[in-house]
């Protein structure tokens, strides 16, 4: 069992994070916020994919004005992402958003922070202190080491938190994102010892979908296994639903959440005599109809580890030559052909309790 870091609870719309609540999945809408139709449609797709909090870029007054309509129709909490212009934060709060994200690198005047904190406190919504390595050094010399950069990120966040606390504001979420894995992990690890605010985890500017998932998984899994993290966003140069799928997979892999049946399958080798890749893909697509089933399904391609893995799973099949042996709760039931195995597994999963 992972012993999670103890933090205060923060409410974001109808979602609570920190204090042992499930780690919430976030993504960012990639349409222009002023295009309300596209934004509302994308939020719906995000929700259907399993997203629990949606963030929107608010870059000007037109975007801020669109928030009120978006908030009325959004099925999940909405976060306004604010940079440079503090007045947009005030407008977003007036529009009814569920959280504000501020970047200490570009909104840093104390009087502006004071006014945002006052408005957020009156509205009863939290503020995320969102530090990015790319903007924390915008007015300073470039960092020369991982340790230097991570310390700058931590100091930037701490200084901002102290300002908010000075103004009597304590509904705070913290993020410390870099495109570099070591900077990200080191910054969160250091910050975890210095405050009890919940953390929004992420790695920024990760690159292409493939490399982005690898980098995000390496960093986020390391932190999550250490009990650090209360909400996550996997940043990918891809459609937002892909970010949600990746986040769900990471949380499932480390055992912190479950989103339906888990498939255990072998990588295949020269001993495999069935098209296991196609079988697993077909099964994975079919399992979407069982989002509430918390079971392990093993699909193994040969007799080396297959029977053992299939026997240890709730339901499993271990293939030999063309046919497989079906197991349920550790007992062998019958032989099944490769052509019929997905249908047979689906029927067994449907009856499983």
Secondary structure, 3 states (H helix, E strand, C coil): CCCCCCCCCEEECCEEECCCCCCEEEEECCCCCCCHHHHHHHHHHHHHHCCCEEEEEECCHHHHHHHHHHHHHCCCEEEEEECCCHHHHHHHHHCCCCEEEECCCCCCCHHHHHHHHHHHHHHCCEEEEEEEHHHHCCCCCCCCCHHHHHHHHHHHHHHHHHHHHHCCCCCEEEEEECCCHHHHHHHHHHHHCCCCCEEEECCCCCCCHHHHHHHHHHHHHHHHHCCCCCEEECCCCCCHHHHHHHHHHHHHHCCCCCCCCEEEECCCCCCCCCCHHHHHHHHHHHHHHCCCCCCEEEEECCCCCHHHHHHHCCEEEEECCCEEEEEECCEEEEEEECCCHHHHHHHHHHHCC
